[in-house]
Amino acid sequence: MDDQTKQILTSLLGDFQNLDYVNPGEIPDIPLYMDQITTFMENKLSSCKRYPGDKILTKTMINNYTKNNLIPPPVKKKYSRDHLILLLFVYYLKDFLSISDIETLLKPLTEKYFSGGQDKTLFDIYSVIYELEKRESDAIAKDVVRSFRHSQEAVAGADEEDREYLETFAFICRLSFDVYVKKQLIEHLLDKMMPPGSGK
């Protein structure tokens, strides 16, 4: 592997490793006002921003999520740890799922586990998901490296002046195909979750 390839892979994997996950132990177990919620999300997920001016979560977003039944309304303008957990799930899902799909996915979770009353809590479920995602990180990183190498090999015979662009293009297409296939599977699973005759 040449030095340039090593630098590109190091940069890619560095970006991947720097993506923030909110550790369950960092989620406050006290009611928070909306400003405190947005500040918490901004502090914990700032490395996920594409551009410095991007907002992780705004008051308008929270109000819209409440109107669209993604999260229950606050109690006396305060949001519980369960609200925050649902907002984290919405944040992770909203880039590739529609609001109605997220509602379909979260509604049973909210109905059964929001505000306790069960053996398992939303916090327990979030903790399990967090551990699953942490365990997957290495496998995802290895797959990204493999995809990058395959993309380089695929355009190895191209003119030198075009090779860098074509490598990047092939790499993006390969990653996009992976996202496309997984999104199709997710939508298929969501469709099976919808009640008969829901018309969505």
Backbone as JSON Lines, residues from 0, in Angstrom:
{"i":0,"aa":"M","n":[0.85,-1.19,0.0],"ca":[0.0,0.0,0.0],"c":[0.89,1.24,0.0]}
{"i":1,"aa":"D","n":[0.66,2.19,-0.93],"ca":[1.52,3.36,-0.98],"c":[1.15,4.37,0.11]}
{"i":2,"aa":"D","n":[2.03,5.37,0.3],"ca":[1.85,6.34,1.38],"c":[0.57,7.14,1.23]}
{"i":3,"aa":"Q","n":[0.23,7.51,-0.02],"ca":[-0.99,8.3,-0.24],"c":[-2.23,7.51,0.17]}
{"i":4,"aa":"T","n":[-2.26,6.22,-0.19],"ca":[-3.39,5.37,0.18],"c":[-3.49,5.26,1.69]}
{"i":5,"aa":"K","n":[-2.35,5.08,2.34],"ca":[-2.34,4.99,3.81],"c":[-2.9,6.26,4.44]}
{"i":6,"aa":"Q","n":[-2.51,7.42,3.87],"ca":[-3.0,8.69,4.42],"c":[-4.52,8.81,4.26]}
{"i":7,"aa":"I","n":[-5.01,8.41,3.07],"ca":[-6.46,8.49,2.83],"c":[-7.21,7.59,3.79]}
{"i":8,"aa":"L","n":[-6.74,6.35,3.94],"ca":[-7.4,5.4,4.84],"c":[-7.33,5.87,6.29]}
{"i":9,"aa":"T","n":[-6.17,6.4,6.69],"ca":[-6.03,6.91,8.07],"c":[-7.02,8.04,8.31]}
{"i":10,"aa":"S","n":[-7.17,8.93,7.32],"ca":[-8.11,10.04,7.45],"c":[-9.55,9.54,7.53]}
{"i":11,"aa":"L","n":[-9.91,8.6,6.64],"ca":[-11.27,8.04,6.64],"c":[-11.59,7.37,7.97]}
{"i":12,"aa":"L","n":[-10.67,6.54,8.44],"ca":[-10.91,5.8,9.68],"c":[-10.89,6.74,10.88]}
{"i":13,"aa":"G","n":[-10.09,7.79,10.8],"ca":[-10.08,8.79,11.87],"c":[-11.43,9.47,11.98]}
{"i":14,"aa":"D","n":[-11.99,9.85,10.82],"ca":[-13.33,10.47,10.82],"c":[-14.36,9.51,11.39]}
{"i":15,"aa":"F","n":[-14.25,8.25,11.0],"ca":[-15.2,7.24,11.48],"c":[-15.09,7.06,12.99]}
{"i":16,"aa":"Q","n":[-13.86,6.96,13.48],"ca":[-13.64,6.74,14.92],"c":[-14.11,7.94,15.75]}
{"i":17,"aa":"N","n":[-14.09,9.13,15.14],"ca":[-14.47,10.34,15.88],"c":[-15.98,10.59,15.93]}
{"i":18,"aa":"L","n":[-16.75,9.76,15.22],"ca":[-18.2,9.93,15.3],"c":[-18.66,9.68,16.73]}
{"i":19,"aa":"D","n":[-19.51,10.56,17.2],"ca":[-19.96,10.46,18.59],"c":[-21.13,9.52,18.75]}
{"i":20,"aa":"Y","n":[-21.05,8.71,19.77],"ca":[-22.19,7.97,20.28],"c":[-22.44,8.55,21.65]}
{"i":21,"aa":"V","n":[-23.67,8.64,22.05],"ca":[-23.94,9.12,23.4],"c":[-23.97,7.9,24.31]}
{"i":22,"aa":"N","n":[-22.98,7.83,25.17],"ca":[-22.89,6.74,26.13],"c":[-24.1,6.79,27.07]}
{"i":23,"aa":"P","n":[-24.74,5.64,27.34],"ca":[-25.9,5.66,28.24],"c":[-25.62,6.33,29.58]}
{"i":24,"aa":"G","n":[-24.4,6.15,30.08],"ca":[-24.06,6.75,31.38],"c":[-24.01,8.26,31.36]}
{"i":25,"aa":"E","n":[-23.97,8.86,30.16],"ca":[-23.92,10.32,30.04],"c":[-25.31,10.96,29.95]}
{"i":26,"aa":"I","n":[-26.34,10.13,29.84],"ca":[-27.7,10.67,29.68],"c":[-28.24,11.06,31.06]}
{"i":27,"aa":"P","n":[-28.55,12.34,31.26],"ca":[-29.03,12.77,32.58],"c":[-30.35,12.11,32.97]}
{"i":28,"aa":"D","n":[-30.45,11.75,34.23],"ca":[-31.69,11.13,34.73],"c":[-32.5,12.13,35.53]}
{"i":29,"aa":"I","n":[-32.5,13.37,35.09],"ca":[-33.31,14.41,35.72],"c":[-34.07,15.14,34.61]}
{"i":30,"aa":"P","n":[-35.24,15.67,34.92],"ca":[-36.0,16.41,33.89],"c":[-35.22,17.64,33.43]}
{"i":31,"aa":"L","n":[-35.26,17.91,32.12],"ca":[-34.54,19.04,31.54],"c":[-35.5,19.93,30.75]}
{"i":32,"aa":"Y","n":[-35.21,21.22,30.76],"ca":[-35.94,22.14,29.89],"c":[-35.41,22.01,28.45]}
{"i":33,"aa":"M","n":[-36.18,22.53,27.51],"ca":[-35.82,22.39,26.1],"c":[-34.41,22.92,25.81]}
{"i":34,"aa":"D","n":[-34.07,24.09,26.36],"ca":[-32.73,24.65,26.13],"c":[-31.64,23.7,26.61]}
{"i":35,"aa":"Q","n":[-31.88,23.03,27.72],"ca":[-30.9,22.09,28.26],"c":[-30.78,20.86,27.36]}
{"i":36,"aa":"I","n":[-31.91,20.44,26.78],"ca":[-31.89,19.3,25.85],"c":[-31.06,19.64,24.61]}
{"i":37,"aa":"T","n":[-31.32,20.81,24.01],"ca":[-30.6,21.17,22.8],"c":[-29.11,21.36,23.08]}
{"i":38,"aa":"T","n":[-28.77,21.92,24.24],"ca":[-27.36,22.09,24.61],"c":[-26.69,20.73,24.79]}
{"i":39,"aa":"F","n":[-27.37,19.8,25.46],"ca":[-26.81,18.46,25.67],"c":[-26.52,17.78,24.33]}
{"i":40,"aa":"M","n":[-27.49,17.82,23.43],"ca":[-27.32,17.17,22.12],"c":[-26.2,17.84,21.32]}
{"i":41,"aa":"E","n":[-26.14,19.15,21.37],"ca":[-25.09,19.89,20.65],"c":[-23.71,19.5,21.18]}
{"i":42,"aa":"N","n":[-23.57,19.41,22.49],"ca":[-22.28,19.07,23.1],"c":[-21.87,17.63,22.78]}
{"i":43,"aa":"K","n":[-22.81,16.72,22.84],"ca":[-22.48,15.3,22.7],"c":[-22.33,14.84,21.25]}
{"i":44,"aa":"L","n":[-22.97,15.53,20.31],"ca":[-22.98,15.05,18.93],"c":[-22.34,16.03,17.95]}
{"i":45,"aa":"S","n":[-21.57,16.98,18.46],"ca":[-21.01,18.01,17.58],"c":[-20.08,17.44,16.5]}
{"i":46,"aa":"S","n":[-19.41,16.32,16.78],"ca":[-18.5,15.76,15.78],"c":[-19.26,15.14,14.6]}
{"i":47,"aa":"C","n":[-20.58,14.98,14.73],"ca":[-21.39,14.41,13.64],"c":[-21.79,15.47,12.6]}
{"i":48,"aa":"K","n":[-21.5,16.73,12.89],"ca":[-21.89,17.78,11.96],"c":[-21.06,17.71,10.68]}
{"i":49,"aa":"R","n":[-21.73,17.94,9.58],"ca":[-21.0,18.03,8.32],"c":[-20.33,19.39,8.18]}
{"i":50,"aa":"Y","n":[-21.07,20.45,8.55],"ca":[-20.56,21.81,8.5],"c":[-20.65,22.43,9.89]}
{"i":51,"aa":"P","n":[-19.72,23.31,10.24],"ca":[-19.72,23.9,11.6],"c":[-21.04,24.59,11.97]}
{"i":52,"aa":"G","n":[-21.71,25.19,10.98],"ca":[-22.95,25.92,11.27],"c":[-24.18,25.04,11.43]}
{"i":53,"aa":"D","n":[-24.05,23.74,11.15],"ca":[-25.2,22.83,11.27],"c":[-25.68,22.74,12.71]}
{"i":54,"aa":"K","n":[-26.97,22.55,12.87],"ca":[-27.56,22.37,14.2],"c":[-27.91,20.89,14.39]}
{"i":55,"aa":"I","n":[-27.57,20.36,15.54],"ca":[-27.9,18.98,15.85],"c":[-29.39,18.86,16.14]}
{"i":56,"aa":"L","n":[-29.91,19.77,16.97],"ca":[-31.32,19.74,17.38],"c":[-31.75,21.15,17.73]}
{"i":57,"aa":"T","n":[-32.9,21.55,17.23],"ca":[-33.42,22.89,17.55],"c":[-34.76,22.76,18.25]}
{"i":58,"aa":"K","n":[-35.21,23.87,18.83],"ca":[-36.53,23.88,19.49],"c":[-37.63,23.54,18.48]}
{"i":59,"aa":"T","n":[-37.5,24.08,17.26],"ca":[-38.5,23.8,16.22],"c":[-38.56,22.31,15.91]}
{"i":60,"aa":"M","n":[-37.39,21.67,15.82],"ca":[-37.36,20.23,15.56],"c":[-38.08,19.47,16.67]}
{"i":61,"aa":"I","n":[-37.77,19.81,17.92],"ca":[-38.4,19.12,19.05],"c":[-39.91,19.29,19.0]}
{"i":62,"aa":"N","n":[-40.38,20.52,18.73],"ca":[-41.83,20.77,18.64],"c":[-42.45,19.96,17.5]}
{"i":63,"aa":"N","n":[-41.75,19.89,16.37],"ca":[-42.26,19.1,15.23],"c":[-42.3,17.61,15.56]}
{"i":64,"aa":"Y","n":[-41.28,17.11,16.26],"ca":[-41.27,15.7,16.63],"c":[-42.44,15.38,17.57]}
{"i":65,"aa":"T","n":[-42.76,16.33,18.44],"ca":[-43.91,16.13,19.34],"c":[-45.21,16.13,18.54]}
{"i":66,"aa":"K","n":[-45.35,17.08,17.61],"ca":[-46.57,17.16,16.79],"c":[-46.74,15.9,15.93]}
{"i":67,"aa":"N","n":[-45.62,15.34,15.48],"ca":[-45.66,14.15,14.62],"c":[-45.64,12.84,15.41]}
{"i":68,"aa":"N","n":[-45.85,12.92,16.71],"ca":[-45.95,11.74,17.59],"c":[-44.66,10.9,17.65]}
{"i":69,"aa":"L","n":[-43.52,11.55,17.43],"ca":[-42.26,10.82,17.59],"c":[-41.84,10.78,19.05]}
{"i":70,"aa":"I","n":[-42.21,11.83,19.79],"ca":[-41.98,11.85,21.23],"c":[-43.24,12.36,21.93]}
{"i":71,"aa":"P","n":[-43.51,11.89,23.14],"ca":[-44.65,12.43,23.88],"c":[-44.39,13.88,24.29]}
{"i":72,"aa":"P","n":[-45.45,14.63,24.59],"ca":[-45.25,16.02,25.01],"c":[-44.52,16.09,26.35]}
{"i":73,"aa":"P","n":[-43.84,17.21,26.61],"ca":[-43.15,17.36,27.9],"c":[-44.15,17.51,29.04]}
{"i":74,"aa":"V","n":[-43.68,17.29,30.25],"ca":[-44.5,17.49,31.44],"c":[-44.05,18.78,32.1]}
{"i":75,"aa":"K","n":[-44.95,19.76,32.15],"ca":[-44.62,21.08,32.7],"c":[-43.35,21.65,32.07]}
{"i":76,"aa":"K","n":[-43.28,21.54,30.74],"ca":[-42.17,22.06,29.93],"c":[-40.84,21.37,30.2]}
{"i":77,"aa":"K","n":[-40.89,20.23,30.87],"ca":[-39.65,19.5,31.14],"c":[-39.67,18.15,30.44]}
{"i":78,"aa":"Y","n":[-38.48,17.74,30.0],"ca":[-38.31,16.49,29.26],"c":[-37.53,15.5,30.12]}
{"i":79,"aa":"S","n":[-38.02,14.28,30.15],"ca":[-37.4,13.22,30.96],"c":[-36.24,12.56,30.22]}
{"i":80,"aa":"R","n":[-35.57,11.65,30.92],"ca":[-34.52,10.86,30.27],"c":[-35.1,10.06,29.11]}
{"i":81,"aa":"D","n":[-36.33,9.56,29.25],"ca":[-36.97,8.82,28.16],"c":[-37.18,9.7,26.92]}
{"i":82,"aa":"H","n":[-37.56,10.96,27.13],"ca":[-37.67,11.9,26.01],"c":[-36.32,12.01,25.29]}
{"i":83,"aa":"L","n":[-35.28,12.17,26.06],"ca":[-33.94,12.35,25.48],"c":[-33.51,11.12,24.7]}
{"i":84,"aa":"I","n":[-33.81,9.95,25.22],"ca":[-33.47,8.71,24.52],"c":[-34.22,8.63,23.18]}
{"i":85,"aa":"L","n":[-35.5,8.96,23.19],"ca":[-36.26,8.96,21.93],"c":[-35.68,9.98,20.94]}
{"i":86,"aa":"L","n":[-35.28,11.14,21.44],"ca":[-34.67,12.15,20.57],"c":[-33.36,11.65,19.97]}
{"i":87,"aa":"L","n":[-32.6,10.9,20.73],"ca":[-31.36,10.31,20.2],"c":[-31.68,9.31,19.08]}
{"i":88,"aa":"F","n":[-32.68,8.47,19.3],"ca":[-33.07,7.53,18.24],"c":[-33.51,8.29,16.99]}
{"i":89,"aa":"V","n":[-34.32,9.34,17.18],"ca":[-34.78,10.13,16.03],"c":[-33.57,10.74,15.3]}
{"i":90,"aa":"Y","n":[-32.62,11.26,16.06],"ca":[-31.44,11.88,15.44],"c":[-30.69,10.87,14.58]}
{"i":91,"aa":"Y","n":[-30.49,9.66,15.09],"ca":[-29.74,8.66,14.34],"c":[-30.5,8.14,13.11]}
{"i":92,"aa":"L","n":[-31.83,8.19,13.15],"ca":[-32.63,7.61,12.08],"c":[-33.06,8.6,10.99]}
{"i":93,"aa":"K","n":[-33.11,9.89,11.33],"ca":[-33.77,10.86,10.45],"c":[-33.06,11.12,9.12]}
{"i":94,"aa":"D","n":[-31.78,10.78,9.03],"ca":[-31.08,11.02,7.78],"c":[-31.45,10.05,6.67]}
{"i":95,"aa":"F","n":[-32.02,8.91,7.04],"ca":[-32.34,7.94,5.97],"c":[-33.74,7.35,6.09]}
{"i":96,"aa":"L","n":[-34.51,7.74,7.1],"ca":[-35.9,7.28,7.21],"c":[-36.83,8.48,7.25]}
{"i":97,"aa":"S","n":[-38.04,8.3,6.72],"ca":[-39.04,9.36,6.76],"c":[-39.59,9.48,8.18]}
{"i":98,"aa":"I","n":[-40.23,10.61,8.44],"ca":[-40.85,10.82,9.76],"c":[-41.89,9.73,10.03]}
{"i":99,"aa":"S","n":[-42.68,9.37,9.01],"ca":[-43.72,8.34,9.24],"c":[-43.08,6.97,9.53]}
{"i":100,"aa":"D","n":[-41.94,6.67,8.87],"ca":[-41.26,5.41,9.16],"c":[-40.69,5.41,10.58]}
{"i":101,"aa":"I","n":[-40.14,6.55,11.0],"ca":[-39.61,6.63,12.37],"c":[-40.75,6.48,13.38]}
{"i":102,"aa":"E","n":[-41.89,7.09,13.07],"ca":[-43.06,6.94,13.97],"c":[-43.47,5.47,14.07]}
{"i":103,"aa":"T","n":[-43.5,4.77,12.93],"ca":[-43.86,3.34,12.92],"c":[-42.89,2.54,13.79]}
{"i":104,"aa":"L","n":[-41.61,2.87,13.68],"ca":[-40.59,2.14,14.43],"c":[-40.64,2.44,15.93]}
{"i":105,"aa":"L","n":[-40.84,3.71,16.29],"ca":[-40.76,4.09,17.7],"c":[-42.07,3.96,18.46]}
{"i":106,"aa":"K","n":[-43.2,3.93,17.75],"ca":[-44.49,3.93,18.44],"c":[-44.63,2.76,19.43]}
{"i":107,"aa":"P","n":[-44.35,1.51,19.04],"ca":[-44.48,0.42,20.02],"c":[-43.52,0.57,21.21]}
{"i":108,"aa":"L","n":[-42.33,1.1,20.92],"ca":[-41.34,1.33,21.98],"c":[-41.87,2.36,22.98]}
{"i":109,"aa":"T","n":[-42.41,3.45,22.44],"ca":[-42.94,4.51,23.29],"c":[-44.15,4.03,24.09]}
{"i":110,"aa":"E","n":[-45.08,3.32,23.41],"ca":[-46.29,2.87,24.09],"c":[-45.99,1.91,25.24]}
{"i":111,"aa":"K","n":[-44.99,1.06,25.06],"ca":[-44.73,0.03,26.05],"c":[-43.73,0.44,27.12]}
{"i":112,"aa":"Y","n":[-42.73,1.25,26.74],"ca":[-41.61,1.47,27.66],"c":[-41.43,2.9,28.14]}
{"i":113,"aa":"F","n":[-42.13,3.87,27.53],"ca":[-41.95,5.26,27.97],"c":[-42.46,5.42,29.39]}
{"i":114,"aa":"S","n":[-41.68,6.05,30.22],"ca":[-42.01,6.3,31.64],"c":[-42.14,5.03,32.46]}
{"i":115,"aa":"G","n":[-41.4,4.01,32.09],"ca":[-41.32,2.8,32.94],"c":[-42.58,1.98,32.96]}
{"i":116,"aa":"G","n":[-42.76,1.26,34.06],"ca":[-43.91,0.39,34.19],"c":[-43.68,-1.01,33.67]}
{"i":117,"aa":"Q","n":[-42.49,-1.26,33.11],"ca":[-42.15,-2.58,32.58],"c":[-40.86,-3.06,33.24]}
{"i":118,"aa":"D","n":[-40.58,-4.37,33.05],"ca":[-39.3,-4.9,33.55],"c":[-38.14,-4.19,32.86]}
{"i":119,"aa":"K","n":[-38.3,-3.95,31.56],"ca":[-37.27,-3.22,30.81],"c":[-37.69,-1.77,30.67]}
{"i":120,"aa":"T","n":[-36.71,-0.88,30.6],"ca":[-36.99,0.54,30.4],"c":[-36.39,0.97,29.06]}
{"i":121,"aa":"L","n":[-36.75,2.17,28.63],"ca":[-36.13,2.72,27.43],"c":[-34.62,2.85,27.61]}
{"i":122,"aa":"F","n":[-34.2,3.16,28.82],"ca":[-32.77,3.26,29.11],"c":[-32.09,1.9,28.91]}
{"i":123,"aa":"D","n":[-32.72,0.83,29.37],"ca":[-32.16,-0.52,29.16],"c":[-32.03,-0.84,27.67]}
{"i":124,"aa":"I","n":[-33.06,-0.5,26.91],"ca":[-33.06,-0.78,25.47],"c":[-31.98,0.04,24.77]}
{"i":125,"aa":"Y","n":[-31.89,1.33,25.12],"ca":[-30.85,2.17,24.53],"c":[-29.45,1.62,24.86]}
{"i":126,"aa":"S","n":[-29.26,1.15,26.07],"ca":[-27.96,0.61,26.49],"c":[-27.58,-0.61,25.67]}
{"i":127,"aa":"V","n":[-28.56,-1.48,25.38],"ca":[-28.31,-2.67,24.56],"c":[-27.92,-2.26,23.14]}
{"i":128,"aa":"I","n":[-28.67,-1.3,22.56],"ca":[-28.39,-0.83,21.21],"c":[-26.99,-0.18,21.15]}
{"i":129,"aa":"Y","n":[-26.67,0.59,22.16],"ca":[-25.35,1.23,22.23],"c":[-24.24,0.18,22.19]}
{"i":130,"aa":"E","n":[-24.38,-0.88,22.98],"ca":[-23.36,-1.94,23.01],"c":[-23.28,-2.67,21.66]}
{"i":131,"aa":"L","n":[-24.44,-2.91,21.04],"ca":[-24.44,-3.55,19.71],"c":[-23.68,-2.71,18.7]}
{"i":132,"aa":"E","n":[-23.93,-1.4,18.71],"ca":[-23.28,-0.51,17.75],"c":[-21.78,-0.43,18.01]}
{"i":133,"aa":"K","n":[-21.39,-0.41,19.26],"ca":[-19.95,-0.38,19.57],"c":[-19.26,-1.64,19.05]}
{"i":134,"aa":"R","n":[-19.91,-2.79,19.21],"ca":[-19.32,-4.05,18.75],"c":[-19.2,-4.09,17.23]}
{"i":135,"aa":"E","n":[-20.11,-3.4,16.53],"ca":[-20.11,-3.4,15.06],"c":[-19.06,-2.46,14.47]}
{"i":136,"aa":"S","n":[-18.55,-1.54,15.26],"ca":[-17.66,-0.5,14.74],"c":[-16.45,-1.07,14.01]}
{"i":137,"aa":"D","n":[-15.8,-2.05,14.6],"ca":[-14.6,-2.62,13.97],"c":[-14.93,-3.27,12.64]}
{"i":138,"aa":"A","n":[-16.04,-4.02,12.6],"ca":[-16.44,-4.69,11.36],"c":[-16.75,-3.66,10.27]}
{"i":139,"aa":"I","n":[-17.41,-2.57,10.65],"ca":[-17.74,-1.52,9.67],"c":[-16.46,-0.87,9.15]}
{"i":140,"aa":"A","n":[-15.52,-0.6,10.06],"ca":[-14.25,0.02,9.66],"c":[-13.51,-0.88,8.67]}
{"i":141,"aa":"K","n":[-13.47,-2.19,8.94],"ca":[-12.8,-3.13,8.04],"c":[-13.49,-3.18,6.68]}
{"i":142,"aa":"D","n":[-14.81,-3.12,6.69],"ca":[-15.56,-3.14,5.43],"c":[-15.3,-1.87,4.61]}
{"i":143,"aa":"V","n":[-15.17,-0.73,5.28],"ca":[-14.86,0.52,4.59],"c":[-13.49,0.43,3.92]}
{"i":144,"aa":"V","n":[-12.52,-0.11,4.65],"ca":[-11.17,-0.27,4.09],"c":[-11.21,-1.2,2.87]}
{"i":145,"aa":"R","n":[-11.92,-2.3,2.99],"ca":[-12.04,-3.26,1.88],"c":[-12.71,-2.6,0.67]}
{"i":146,"aa":"S","n":[-13.75,-1.83,0.9],"ca":[-14.45,-1.14,-0.19],"c":[-13.52,-0.15,-0.88]}
{"i":147,"aa":"F","n":[-12.73,0.55,-0.1],"ca":[-11.79,1.52,-0.66],"c":[-10.76,0.82,-1.55]}
{"i":148,"aa":"R","n":[-10.22,-0.28,-1.07],"ca":[-9.22,-1.01,-1.85],"c":[-9.81,-1.57,-3.14]}
{"i":149,"aa":"H","n":[-11.03,-2.1,-3.05],"ca":[-11.68,-2.62,-4.26],"c":[-11.93,-1.5,-5.27]}
{"i":150,"aa":"S","n":[-12.26,-0.33,-4.78],"ca":[-12.5,0.81,-5.67],"c":[-11.21,1.22,-6.37]}
{"i":151,"aa":"Q","n":[-10.11,1.18,-5.64],"ca":[-8.81,1.49,-6.26],"c":[-8.47,0.47,-7.36]}
{"i":152,"aa":"E","n":[-8.67,-0.81,-7.03],"ca":[-8.35,-1.87,-7.99],"c":[-9.21,-1.77,-9.24]}
{"i":153,"aa":"A","n":[-10.47,-1.37,-9.07],"ca":[-11.41,-1.34,-10.19],"c":[-11.01,-0.33,-11.25]}
{"i":154,"aa":"V","n":[-10.31,0.75,-10.84],"ca":[-9.96,1.8,-11.81],"c":[-8.44,1.9,-11.99]}
{"i":155,"aa":"A","n":[-7.73,0.84,-11.64],"ca":[-6.26,0.87,-11.68],"c":[-5.72,1.18,-13.07]}
{"i":156,"aa":"G","n":[-6.45,0.81,-14.12],"ca":[-5.96,1.02,-15.48],"c":[-6.3,2.39,-16.05]}
{"i":157,"aa":"A","n":[-6.95,3.24,-15.29],"ca":[-7.37,4.55,-15.79],"c":[-6.17,5.48,-15.93]}
{"i":158,"aa":"D","n":[-6.34,6.52,-16.77],"ca":[-5.3,7.53,-16.9],"c":[-5.01,8.14,-15.54]}
{"i":159,"aa":"E","n":[-3.74,8.47,-15.34],"ca":[-3.32,8.97,-14.02],"c":[-4.07,10.23,-13.62]}
{"i":160,"aa":"E","n":[-4.33,11.12,-14.6],"ca":[-5.01,12.38,-14.26],"c":[-6.47,12.16,-13.84]}
{"i":161,"aa":"D","n":[-7.08,11.06,-14.28],"ca":[-8.48,10.77,-13.91],"c":[-8.6,9.8,-12.73]}
{"i":162,"aa":"R","n":[-7.5,9.15,-12.38],"ca":[-7.6,8.03,-11.43],"c":[-8.15,8.45,-10.07]}
{"i":163,"aa":"E","n":[-7.68,9.57,-9.54],"ca":[-8.12,9.98,-8.2],"c":[-9.63,10.21,-8.16]}
{"i":164,"aa":"Y","n":[-10.13,10.92,-9.19],"ca":[-11.58,11.16,-9.25],"c":[-12.33,9.84,-9.39]}
{"i":165,"aa":"L","n":[-11.88,8.96,-10.28],"ca":[-12.58,7.7,-10.52],"c":[-12.54,6.78,-9.3]}
{"i":166,"aa":"E","n":[-11.42,6.8,-8.55],"ca":[-11.35,6.03,-7.31],"c":[-12.4,6.52,-6.32]}
{"i":167,"aa":"T","n":[-12.46,7.85,-6.18],"ca":[-13.44,8.44,-5.25],"c":[-14.87,8.14,-5.71]}
{"i":168,"aa":"F","n":[-15.11,8.27,-7.02],"ca":[-16.44,7.98,-7.57],"c":[-16.83,6.52,-7.31]}
{"i":169,"aa":"A","n":[-15.91,5.59,-7.6],"ca":[-16.19,4.17,-7.4],"c":[-16.42,3.87,-5.92]}
{"i":170,"aa":"F","n":[-15.65,4.51,-5.06],"ca":[-15.77,4.3,-3.61],"c":[-17.13,4.8,-3.11]}
{"i":171,"aa":"I","n":[-17.51,5.99,-3.55],"ca":[-18.82,6.54,-3.14],"c":[-19.96,5.65,-3.65]}
{"i":172,"aa":"C","n":[-19.85,5.19,-4.89],"ca":[-20.88,4.31,-5.45],"c":[-20.98,3.01,-4.66]}
{"i":173,"aa":"R","n":[-19.84,2.47,-4.29],"ca":[-19.85,1.22,-3.51],"c":[-20.5,1.43,-2.14]}
{"i":174,"aa":"L","n":[-20.12,2.5,-1.46],"ca":[-20.73,2.81,-0.15],"c":[-22.22,3.09,-0.31]}
{"i":175,"aa":"S","n":[-22.58,3.81,-1.39],"ca":[-23.99,4.15,-1.63],"c":[-24.83,2.9,-1.89]}
{"i":176,"aa":"F","n":[-24.27,1.95,-2.62],"ca":[-25.0,0.72,-2.88],"c":[-25.27,-0.02,-1.57]}
{"i":177,"aa":"D","n":[-24.3,-0.04,-0.68],"ca":[-24.47,-0.67,0.63],"c":[-25.62,0.0,1.4]}
{"i":178,"aa":"V","n":[-25.6,1.34,1.39],"ca":[-26.67,2.1,2.07],"c":[-28.01,1.8,1.42]}
{"i":179,"aa":"Y","n":[-28.04,1.79,0.08],"ca":[-29.29,1.55,-0.67],"c":[-29.89,0.19,-0.31]}
{"i":180,"aa":"V","n":[-29.06,-0.85,-0.33],"ca":[-29.56,-2.2,-0.03],"c":[-30.08,-2.27,1.4]}
{"i":181,"aa":"K","n":[-29.33,-1.71,2.33],"ca":[-29.76,-1.76,3.74],"c":[-31.02,-0.93,3.96]}
{"i":182,"aa":"K","n":[-31.14,0.2,3.25],"ca":[-32.36,1.01,3.37],"c":[-33.56,0.24,2.85]}
{"i":183,"aa":"Q","n":[-33.39,-0.48,1.75],"ca":[-34.48,-1.31,1.21],"c":[-34.91,-2.36,2.23]}
{"i":184,"aa":"L","n":[-33.95,-3.0,2.87],"ca":[-34.26,-4.01,3.9],"c":[-35.0,-3.38,5.08]}
{"i":185,"aa":"I","n":[-34.52,-2.2,5.51],"ca":[-35.16,-1.5,6.63],"c":[-36.61,-1.17,6.28]}
{"i":186,"aa":"E","n":[-36.83,-0.64,5.08],"ca":[-38.2,-0.27,4.67],"c":[-39.09,-1.5,4.58]}
{"i":187,"aa":"H","n":[-38.55,-2.61,4.11],"ca":[-39.31,-3.85,4.05],"c":[-39.73,-4.29,5.46]}
{"i":188,"aa":"L","n":[-38.81,-4.22,6.41],"ca":[-39.13,-4.58,7.8],"c":[-40.16,-3.63,8.39]}
{"i":189,"aa":"L","n":[-40.04,-2.34,8.09],"ca":[-41.0,-1.36,8.59],"c":[-42.39,-1.61,8.01]}
{"i":190,"aa":"D","n":[-42.45,-1.96,6.73],"ca":[-43.74,-2.24,6.1],"c":[-44.43,-3.42,6.79]}
{"i":191,"aa":"K","n":[-43.64,-4.4,7.21],"ca":[-44.22,-5.54,7.92],"c":[-44.72,-5.17,9.31]}
{"i":192,"aa":"M","n":[-44.16,-4.1,9.88],"ca":[-44.58,-3.65,11.22],"c":[-45.9,-2.88,11.19]}
{"i":193,"aa":"M","n":[-46.25,-2.34,10.02],"ca":[-47.46,-1.51,9.92],"c":[-48.72,-2.37,10.02]}
{"i":194,"aa":"P","n":[-49.72,-1.87,10.72],"ca":[-50.97,-2.62,10.82],"c":[-51.63,-2.76,9.45]}
{"i":195,"aa":"P","n":[-52.34,-3.87,9.21],"ca":[-53.03,-4.04,7.92],"c":[-53.99,-2.89,7.65]}
{"i":196,"aa":"G","n":[-53.98,-2.44,6.4],"ca":[-54.89,-1.37,6.0],"c":[-54.48,0.01,6.47]}
{"i":197,"aa":"S","n":[-53.24,0.17,6.94],"ca":[-52.82,1.48,7.44],"c":[-52.65,2.47,6.29]}
{"i":198,"aa":"G","n":[-52.42,1.95,5.06],"ca":[-52.37,2.81,3.89],"c":[-51.12,3.64,3.76]}
{"i":199,"aa":"K","n":[-50.12,3.38,4.59],"ca":[-48.88,4.16,4.49],"c":[-48.05,3.66,3.33]}
